[in-house]
Amino acid sequence: MQIKSFLTILLCFFGLISLAQPKNNTKPFIVVLDAGHGGKDPGKITTFGYNEKDIALDIVLRVGKQLENIDDVEVIYTRKKDVFLELRQRAAIANKADADLFISIHCNAHNPQAYGAETFVLGLHRNESNFRVAQQENEVIFMEDDYEQNYEGFDPSSPESFIGLTLLQEDYLDQSILLARTIQNNFAQKLKRRDRGVKQAGFWVLHNTYMPSVLVETGFITNKNEGDYLNSKRGKEEISKSIIDAVLDYKSSLNPEISTENLSVENSENTAQIIFKVQIAASSNKVAPKSYNFKGLSPISRTKLASVYRYFYGETTDYNKAIEFKNEAIGVGYTSAFVVAYKNNTRISLKEALKTILN
Ligand SMILES: [Zn+2]
């Protein structure tokens, strides 16, 4: 074996070790688990005898139990029992906890033929069927006292009512989509469930959270087969496992616990091609990349992918410097800022970038 490749393997090995070591001086990764509906609000009910509120709670408790066992993860539940909660209370619990993730669990209902899982992030619905799902999940507002005052004229049955809803979550859109896609991939690849995709619609509960947030429609309880599955112990266990795995994947992709000492191994020609930036926002709004639009941070750059603009702070070949940029961005209020990497102007995963530097 050549010495150079031996050294490479050695460095990768130390890289992996540091990946596996949790930091104990940092704030825990807080996940808020929201079991849809509850109490006087059963959610969807079917002639087969399945209750959305019960299945959602069962899945949430399973997800929470596993996540609680992980050292640097803290789990907060919006409900652990069969009780009624207003939509705005759910979002308030997540905001008060300053959570890193908000995951709302539900079951879908439609005609008996419809089946499959879909995960939503907040956005304007692109079609009637997305609107219908959001409308069903928002209608609980009508069960609340004083909903006219509390929801400032928001009307779940009016598509126009959603137009004003999109802004607050836009900073987190990228991360929400990342988590949603990972959940859906797990459902499709590991469980062979039908993947109905990652979708956008105006869910009130997602609109009011200040962190990456998704709403999982685990499947249709109006479909006999899928209802049987979701109501079974095996089904709930498998669905929970897919969600847990996705949360952990998401978590490690955002916070690679790589000790910065390893990265001071400066050198090879490869290093020059890797550029680190800090993503501070993602939005469908096009804003000039000027420091006055971004709390004084400079330089700001912008890219467009599909209909989403991404905004970045800083640009450096030095990962340590990128971490400093990230902390600076967090310091001025971009609390979900994270480091991204480019190789020859193409975005690559941070893991890949760091590996290249080590090589
Ligand atoms: Zn629901």
Residues whose N, C-alpha, C, O or C-beta is under 5 A from the ligand:
A	BS01	ZN	G36 G43 H106 C107 E137
